[in-house]
Amino acid sequence: MKTDLLGSRTCLTDTSETWPDLLPRGALAMELGPQLDMSHRTQESQDLQQCWYSYKFLLMKEESLLPLPPDSEV
C-alpha cells in the first residue's frame, strides 16, 4: 500500500499492478474471532484486507466509499 501527499492510498502487487484503495482508512481495523471476541488487526493485515476488498469492489464496478456523499446508499 502506498500513500501519496494528499492521503490517497494505492494498492500494489509484486507484478506492478495497482488500483485505488476504496475504503476509509481503519475501516477493517477490528476483527471478530471464533469465540466472538474482538481484536485489533495489524496494519499489514488491514492493508491486505483493504486492498483485497477494494479489488473486488472494482471488479463489481462499485464506486469508492471516499468521500461518502450525505445522500449515498451503501
Biopython code that builds the backbone (N, CA, C, O; Angstrom):
import numpy as np
from Bio.PDB.StructureBuilder import StructureBuilder

atoms = [
    (1, "MET", "N", (0.859, -1.163, 0.000)),
    (1, "MET", "CA", (0.000, 0.000, 0.000)),
    (1, "MET", "C", (0.905, 1.226, 0.000)),
    (1, "MET", "O", (1.854, 1.310, 0.780)),
    (2, "LYS", "N", (0.603, 2.174, -0.881)),
    (2, "LYS", "CA", (1.366, 3.410, -0.986)),
    (2, "LYS", "C", (0.420, 4.578, -0.733)),
    (2, "LYS", "O", (-0.701, 4.583, -1.243)),
    (3, "THR", "N", (0.851, 5.568, 0.046)),
    (3, "THR", "CA", (0.051, 6.756, 0.330)),
    (3, "THR", "C", (0.744, 7.967, -0.283)),
    (3, "THR", "O", (1.940, 8.172, -0.073)),
    (4, "ASP", "N", (-0.009, 8.778, -1.048)),
    (4, "ASP", "CA", (0.583, 9.980, -1.642)),
    (4, "ASP", "C", (0.450, 11.173, -0.698)),
    (4, "ASP", "O", (-0.068, 11.032, 0.410)),
    (5, "LEU", "N", (0.910, 12.339, -1.128)),
    (5, "LEU", "CA", (0.901, 13.528, -0.277)),
    (5, "LEU", "C", (-0.505, 13.994, 0.108)),
    (5, "LEU", "O", (-0.676, 14.642, 1.140)),
    (6, "LEU", "N", (-1.509, 13.672, -0.708)),
    (6, "LEU", "CA", (-2.885, 14.056, -0.405)),
    (6, "LEU", "C", (-3.608, 13.041, 0.461)),
    (6, "LEU", "O", (-4.760, 13.258, 0.837)),
    (7, "GLY", "N", (-2.947, 11.936, 0.784)),
    (7, "GLY", "CA", (-3.560, 10.904, 1.614)),
    (7, "GLY", "C", (-4.266, 9.817, 0.840)),
    (7, "GLY", "O", (-4.826, 8.902, 1.445)),
    (8, "SER", "N", (-4.258, 9.888, -0.500)),
    (8, "SER", "CA", (-4.867, 8.834, -1.316)),
    (8, "SER", "C", (-3.974, 7.602, -1.244)),
    (8, "SER", "O", (-2.750, 7.700, -1.327)),
    (9, "ARG", "N", (-4.597, 6.459, -1.090)),
    (9, "ARG", "CA", (-3.826, 5.226, -0.960)),
    (9, "ARG", "C", (-4.016, 4.360, -2.196)),
    (9, "ARG", "O", (-5.103, 4.297, -2.769)),
    (10, "THR", "N", (-2.937, 3.694, -2.596)),
    (10, "THR", "CA", (-2.927, 2.835, -3.781)),
    (10, "THR", "C", (-2.421, 1.457, -3.387)),
    (10, "THR", "O", (-1.416, 1.332, -2.687)),
    (11, "CYS", "N", (-3.121, 0.427, -3.840)),
    (11, "CYS", "CA", (-2.708, -0.955, -3.603)),
    (11, "CYS", "C", (-1.716, -1.356, -4.692)),
    (11, "CYS", "O", (-1.883, -1.000, -5.859)),
    (12, "LEU", "N", (-0.691, -2.094, -4.302)),
    (12, "LEU", "CA", (0.360, -2.519, -5.217)),
    (12, "LEU", "C", (0.531, -4.028, -5.150)),
    (12, "LEU", "O", (0.283, -4.643, -4.113)),
    (13, "THR", "N", (0.955, -4.623, -6.259)),
    (13, "THR", "CA", (1.287, -6.051, -6.262)),
    (13, "THR", "C", (2.748, -6.217, -6.664)),
    (13, "THR", "O", (3.398, -5.263, -7.090)),
    (14, "ASP", "N", (3.254, -7.433, -6.523)),
    (14, "ASP", "CA", (4.626, -7.732, -6.926)),
    (14, "ASP", "C", (4.824, -7.568, -8.431)),
    (14, "ASP", "O", (5.949, -7.372, -8.891)),
    (15, "THR", "N", (3.741, -7.648, -9.196)),
    (15, "THR", "CA", (3.825, -7.531, -10.656)),
    (15, "THR", "C", (3.562, -6.105, -11.137)),
    (15, "THR", "O", (3.312, -5.885, -12.322)),
    (16, "SER", "N", (3.618, -5.136, -10.220)),
    (16, "SER", "CA", (3.426, -3.708, -10.515)),
    (16, "SER", "C", (2.002, -3.346, -10.908)),
    (16, "SER", "O", (1.779, -2.270, -11.463)),
    (17, "GLU", "N", (1.042, -4.206, -10.638)),
    (17, "GLU", "CA", (-0.362, -3.874, -10.863)),
    (17, "GLU", "C", (-0.810, -2.972, -9.715)),
    (17, "GLU", "O", (-0.443, -3.208, -8.564)),
    (18, "THR", "N", (-1.598, -1.943, -10.019)),
    (18, "THR", "CA", (-2.078, -1.028, -8.983)),
    (18, "THR", "C", (-3.572, -0.778, -9.130)),
    (18, "THR", "O", (-4.131, -0.942, -10.214)),
    (19, "TRP", "N", (-4.208, -0.386, -8.049)),
    (19, "TRP", "CA", (-5.594, 0.051, -8.035)),
    (19, "TRP", "C", (-5.795, 0.889, -6.779)),
    (19, "TRP", "O", (-5.049, 0.733, -5.812)),
    (20, "PRO", "N", (-6.794, 1.778, -6.772)),
    (20, "PRO", "CA", (-7.007, 2.651, -5.617)),
    (20, "PRO", "C", (-7.637, 1.903, -4.449)),
    (20, "PRO", "O", (-8.422, 0.975, -4.639)),
    (21, "ASP", "N", (-7.284, 2.320, -3.243)),
    (21, "ASP", "CA", (-7.932, 1.814, -2.033)),
    (21, "ASP", "C", (-9.272, 2.526, -1.933)),
    (21, "ASP", "O", (-9.307, 3.752, -1.827)),
    (22, "LEU", "N", (-10.370, 1.791, -1.963)),
    (22, "LEU", "CA", (-11.705, 2.380, -1.997)),
    (22, "LEU", "C", (-12.360, 2.503, -0.625)),
    (22, "LEU", "O", (-13.463, 3.041, -0.522)),
    (23, "LEU", "N", (-11.715, 2.021, 0.417)),
    (23, "LEU", "CA", (-12.311, 2.024, 1.753)),
    (23, "LEU", "C", (-11.699, 3.094, 2.638)),
    (23, "LEU", "O", (-10.532, 3.447, 2.467)),
    (24, "PRO", "N", (-12.480, 3.620, 3.590)),
    (24, "PRO", "CA", (-11.916, 4.578, 4.546)),
    (24, "PRO", "C", (-10.813, 3.918, 5.370)),
    (24, "PRO", "O", (-10.913, 2.744, 5.727)),
    (25, "ARG", "N", (-9.770, 4.676, 5.666)),
    (25, "ARG", "CA", (-8.659, 4.171, 6.468)),
    (25, "ARG", "C", (-9.190, 3.710, 7.825)),
    (25, "ARG", "O", (-9.948, 4.430, 8.476)),
    (26, "GLY", "N", (-8.796, 2.528, 8.245)),
    (26, "GLY", "CA", (-9.213, 1.982, 9.534)),
    (26, "GLY", "C", (-10.551, 1.255, 9.496)),
    (26, "GLY", "O", (-11.022, 0.786, 10.532)),
    (27, "ALA", "N", (-11.169, 1.153, 8.328)),
    (27, "ALA", "CA", (-12.482, 0.503, 8.232)),
    (27, "ALA", "C", (-12.428, -0.964, 8.643)),
    (27, "ALA", "O", (-13.433, -1.516, 9.091)),
    (28, "LEU", "N", (-11.283, -1.593, 8.498)),
    (28, "LEU", "CA", (-11.148, -3.017, 8.817)),
    (28, "LEU", "C", (-10.156, -3.236, 9.961)),
    (28, "LEU", "O", (-9.450, -4.244, 9.989)),
    (29, "ALA", "N", (-10.103, -2.286, 10.908)),
    (29, "ALA", "CA", (-9.129, -2.345, 11.999)),
    (29, "ALA", "C", (-9.437, -3.443, 13.016)),
    (29, "ALA", "O", (-8.533, -3.940, 13.688)),
    (30, "MET", "N", (-10.686, -3.812, 13.128)),
    (30, "MET", "CA", (-11.086, -4.817, 14.114)),
    (30, "MET", "C", (-11.542, -6.090, 13.404)),
    (30, "MET", "O", (-12.031, -6.049, 12.275)),
    (31, "GLU", "N", (-11.370, -7.222, 14.090)),
    (31, "GLU", "CA", (-11.886, -8.479, 13.550)),
    (31, "GLU", "C", (-12.564, -9.258, 14.662)),
    (31, "GLU", "O", (-12.237, -9.112, 15.840)),
    (32, "LEU", "N", (-13.503, -10.078, 14.265)),
    (32, "LEU", "CA", (-14.265, -10.896, 15.195)),
    (32, "LEU", "C", (-13.686, -12.301, 15.183)),
    (32, "LEU", "O", (-13.629, -12.953, 14.140)),
    (33, "GLY", "N", (-13.256, -12.761, 16.355)),
    (33, "GLY", "CA", (-12.642, -14.076, 16.469)),
    (33, "GLY", "C", (-13.670, -15.193, 16.562)),
    (33, "GLY", "O", (-14.871, -14.928, 16.589)),
    (34, "PRO", "N", (-13.207, -16.454, 16.612)),
    (34, "PRO", "CA", (-14.110, -17.601, 16.639)),
    (34, "PRO", "C", (-14.982, -17.662, 17.901)),
    (34, "PRO", "O", (-16.069, -18.239, 17.871)),
    (35, "GLN", "N", (-14.520, -17.078, 18.994)),
    (35, "GLN", "CA", (-15.311, -17.052, 20.234)),
    (35, "GLN", "C", (-16.050, -15.721, 20.383)),
    (35, "GLN", "O", (-16.429, -15.338, 21.490)),
    (36, "LEU", "N", (-16.252, -15.019, 19.267)),
    (36, "LEU", "CA", (-16.911, -13.721, 19.211)),
    (36, "LEU", "C", (-16.188, -12.656, 20.018)),
    (36, "LEU", "O", (-16.807, -11.731, 20.544)),
    (37, "ASP", "N", (-14.868, -12.795, 20.112)),
    (37, "ASP", "CA", (-14.052, -11.781, 20.790)),
    (37, "ASP", "C", (-13.473, -10.837, 19.732)),
    (37, "ASP", "O", (-13.060, -11.271, 18.657)),
    (38, "MET", "N", (-13.450, -9.550, 20.051)),
    (38, "MET", "CA", (-12.936, -8.541, 19.136)),
    (38, "MET", "C", (-11.441, -8.360, 19.355)),
    (38, "MET", "O", (-10.966, -8.375, 20.491)),
    (39, "SER", "N", (-10.708, -8.190, 18.272)),
    (39, "SER", "CA", (-9.281, -7.930, 18.382)),
    (39, "SER", "C", (-8.858, -6.966, 17.277)),
    (39, "SER", "O", (-9.515, -6.856, 16.242)),
    (40, "HIS", "N", (-7.752, -6.273, 17.517)),
    (40, "HIS", "CA", (-7.207, -5.341, 16.529)),
    (40, "HIS", "C", (-6.376, -6.102, 15.516)),
    (40, "HIS", "O", (-5.610, -6.995, 15.878)),
    (41, "ARG", "N", (-6.524, -5.750, 14.249)),
    (41, "ARG", "CA", (-5.673, -6.302, 13.198)),
    (41, "ARG", "C", (-4.381, -5.509, 13.144)),
    (41, "ARG", "O", (-4.350, -4.332, 13.501)),
    (42, "THR", "N", (-3.322, -6.152, 12.699)),
    (42, "THR", "CA", (-2.074, -5.432, 12.470)),
    (42, "THR", "C", (-2.261, -4.518, 11.260)),
    (42, "THR", "O", (-3.168, -4.732, 10.457)),
    (43, "GLN", "N", (-1.419, -3.513, 11.127)),
    (43, "GLN", "CA", (-1.509, -2.603, 9.982)),
    (43, "GLN", "C", (-1.320, -3.367, 8.672)),
    (43, "GLN", "O", (-1.990, -3.078, 7.681)),
    (44, "GLU", "N", (-0.417, -4.332, 8.669)),
    (44, "GLU", "CA", (-0.194, -5.138, 7.465)),
    (44, "GLU", "C", (-1.451, -5.928, 7.095)),
    (44, "GLU", "O", (-1.800, -6.021, 5.918)),
    (45, "SER", "N", (-2.127, -6.495, 8.092)),
    (45, "SER", "CA", (-3.361, -7.244, 7.853)),
    (45, "SER", "C", (-4.465, -6.317, 7.347)),
    (45, "SER", "O", (-5.212, -6.677, 6.437)),
    (46, "GLN", "N", (-4.569, -5.124, 7.938)),
    (46, "GLN", "CA", (-5.574, -4.156, 7.478)),
    (46, "GLN", "C", (-5.341, -3.776, 6.025)),
    (46, "GLN", "O", (-6.276, -3.754, 5.225)),
    (47, "ASP", "N", (-4.083, -3.475, 5.683)),
    (47, "ASP", "CA", (-3.756, -3.086, 4.309)),
    (47, "ASP", "C", (-4.088, -4.200, 3.325)),
    (47, "ASP", "O", (-4.638, -3.946, 2.253)),
    (48, "LEU", "N", (-3.755, -5.431, 3.689)),
    (48, "LEU", "CA", (-4.044, -6.576, 2.826)),
    (48, "LEU", "C", (-5.547, -6.734, 2.606)),
    (48, "LEU", "O", (-5.996, -6.913, 1.474)),
    (49, "GLN", "N", (-6.324, -6.668, 3.691)),
    (49, "GLN", "CA", (-7.778, -6.807, 3.582)),
    (49, "GLN", "C", (-8.386, -5.664, 2.773)),
    (49, "GLN", "O", (-9.255, -5.891, 1.930)),
    (50, "GLN", "N", (-7.924, -4.417, 3.031)),
    (50, "GLN", "CA", (-8.476, -3.279, 2.306)),
    (50, "GLN", "C", (-8.181, -3.370, 0.819)),
    (50, "GLN", "O", (-9.031, -3.027, -0.002)),
    (51, "CYS", "N", (-6.988, -3.828, 0.462)),
    (51, "CYS", "CA", (-6.660, -3.994, -0.957)),
    (51, "CYS", "C", (-7.498, -5.104, -1.581)),
    (51, "CYS", "O", (-7.962, -4.968, -2.713)),
    (52, "TRP", "N", (-7.693, -6.190, -0.859)),
    (52, "TRP", "CA", (-8.481, -7.317, -1.380)),
    (52, "TRP", "C", (-9.919, -6.867, -1.643)),
    (52, "TRP", "O", (-10.462, -7.105, -2.722)),
    (53, "TYR", "N", (-10.542, -6.204, -0.635)),
    (53, "TYR", "CA", (-11.921, -5.742, -0.808)),
    (53, "TYR", "C", (-12.012, -4.667, -1.886)),
    (53, "TYR", "O", (-12.958, -4.668, -2.673)),
    (54, "SER", "N", (-11.046, -3.749, -1.937)),
    (54, "SER", "CA", (-11.059, -2.708, -2.966)),
    (54, "SER", "C", (-11.008, -3.323, -4.351)),
    (54, "SER", "O", (-11.714, -2.877, -5.256)),
    (55, "TYR", "N", (-10.179, -4.345, -4.525)),
    (55, "TYR", "CA", (-10.080, -5.026, -5.823)),
    (55, "TYR", "C", (-11.420, -5.672, -6.198)),
    (55, "TYR", "O", (-11.872, -5.564, -7.338)),
    (56, "LYS", "N", (-12.040, -6.334, -5.237)),
    (56, "LYS", "CA", (-13.334, -6.973, -5.510)),
    (56, "LYS", "C", (-14.392, -5.926, -5.852)),
    (56, "LYS", "O", (-15.198, -6.144, -6.757)),
    (57, "PHE", "N", (-14.406, -4.783, -5.138)),
    (57, "PHE", "CA", (-15.353, -3.711, -5.443)),
    (57, "PHE", "C", (-15.132, -3.170, -6.850)),
    (57, "PHE", "O", (-16.095, -2.882, -7.560)),
    (58, "LEU", "N", (-13.873, -3.028, -7.259)),
    (58, "LEU", "CA", (-13.592, -2.563, -8.616)),
    (58, "LEU", "C", (-14.101, -3.550, -9.659)),
    (58, "LEU", "O", (-14.636, -3.142, -10.690)),
    (59, "LEU", "N", (-13.937, -4.840, -9.400)),
    (59, "LEU", "CA", (-14.440, -5.853, -10.332)),
    (59, "LEU", "C", (-15.960, -5.775, -10.474)),
    (59, "LEU", "O", (-16.503, -6.050, -11.544)),
    (60, "MET", "N", (-16.645, -5.399, -9.389)),
    (60, "MET", "CA", (-18.104, -5.268, -9.417)),
    (60, "MET", "C", (-18.554, -3.882, -9.866)),
    (60, "MET", "O", (-19.744, -3.569, -9.852)),
    (61, "LYS", "N", (-17.561, -3.036, -10.273)),
    (61, "LYS", "CA", (-17.834, -1.675, -10.739)),
    (61, "LYS", "C", (-18.503, -0.817, -9.661)),
    (61, "LYS", "O", (-19.362, 0.012, -9.963)),
    (62, "GLU", "N", (-18.105, -1.022, -8.416)),
    (62, "GLU", "CA", (-18.607, -0.214, -7.306)),
    (62, "GLU", "C", (-17.814, 1.078, -7.218)),
    (62, "GLU", "O", (-16.646, 1.126, -7.603)),
    (63, "GLU", "N", (-18.447, 2.116, -6.713)),
    (63, "GLU", "CA", (-17.800, 3.405, -6.520)),
    (63, "GLU", "C", (-17.001, 3.395, -5.215)),
    (63, "GLU", "O", (-17.229, 2.564, -4.335)),
    (64, "SER", "N", (-16.075, 4.323, -5.113)),
    (64, "SER", "CA", (-15.293, 4.491, -3.894)),
    (64, "SER", "C", (-16.196, 4.933, -2.749)),
    (64, "SER", "O", (-17.183, 5.634, -2.969)),
    (65, "LEU", "N", (-15.866, 4.530, -1.540)),
    (65, "LEU", "CA", (-16.586, 4.981, -0.356)),
    (65, "LEU", "C", (-15.982, 6.275, 0.196)),
    (65, "LEU", "O", (-16.381, 6.758, 1.256)),
    (66, "LEU", "N", (-15.011, 6.826, -0.542)),
    (66, "LEU", "CA", (-14.354, 8.063, -0.125)),
    (66, "LEU", "C", (-14.520, 9.129, -1.166)),
    (66, "LEU", "O", (-14.306, 8.802, -2.333)),
    (67, "PRO", "N", (-14.870, 10.346, -0.899)),
    (67, "PRO", "CA", (-15.654, 10.712, 0.276)),
    (67, "PRO", "C", (-17.085, 10.250, 0.077)),
    (67, "PRO", "O", (-17.555, 10.143, -1.056)),
    (68, "LEU", "N", (-17.755, 9.987, 1.133)),
    (68, "LEU", "CA", (-19.118, 9.481, 1.090)),
    (68, "LEU", "C", (-20.098, 10.651, 1.115)),
    (68, "LEU", "O", (-20.215, 11.330, 2.135)),
    (69, "PRO", "N", (-20.813, 10.900, -0.007)),
    (69, "PRO", "CA", (-21.798, 11.975, -0.009)),
    (69, "PRO", "C", (-22.925, 11.688, 1.005)),
    (69, "PRO", "O", (-23.259, 10.528, 1.241)),
    (70, "PRO", "N", (-23.502, 12.728, 1.596)),
    (70, "PRO", "CA", (-24.515, 12.546, 2.645)),
    (70, "PRO", "C", (-25.750, 11.754, 2.196)),
    (70, "PRO", "O", (-26.378, 11.086, 3.017)),
    (71, "ASP", "N", (-26.102, 11.817, 0.922)),
    (71, "ASP", "CA", (-27.314, 11.128, 0.447)),
    (71, "ASP", "C", (-27.019, 9.763, -0.181)),
    (71, "ASP", "O", (-27.860, 9.216, -0.893)),
    (72, "SER", "N", (-25.831, 9.213, 0.077)),
    (72, "SER", "CA", (-25.433, 7.937, -0.528)),
    (72, "SER", "C", (-26.044, 6.747, 0.177)),
    (72, "SER", "O", (-26.256, 6.765, 1.389)),
    (73, "GLU", "N", (-26.323, 5.721, -0.591)),
    (73, "GLU", "CA", (-26.756, 4.444, -0.022)),
    (73, "GLU", "C", (-25.666, 3.438, -0.313)),
    (73, "GLU", "O", (-25.263, 3.269, -1.464)),
    (74, "VAL", "N", (-25.180, 2.764, 0.731)),
    (74, "VAL", "CA", (-24.078, 1.816, 0.586)),
    (74, "VAL", "C", (-24.574, 0.432, 0.924)),
    (74, "VAL", "O", (-23.807, -0.529, 0.869)),
]
sb = StructureBuilder()
sb.init_structure("model")
sb.init_model(0)
sb.init_chain("A")
sb.init_seg("    ")
for serial, (resi, resn, name, xyz) in enumerate(atoms, 1):
    if name == "N":
        sb.init_residue(resn, " ", resi, " ")
    sb.init_atom(name, np.array(xyz, "f"), 0.0, 1.0, " ", f" {name:<3s}", serial, name[0])
structure = sb.get_structure()
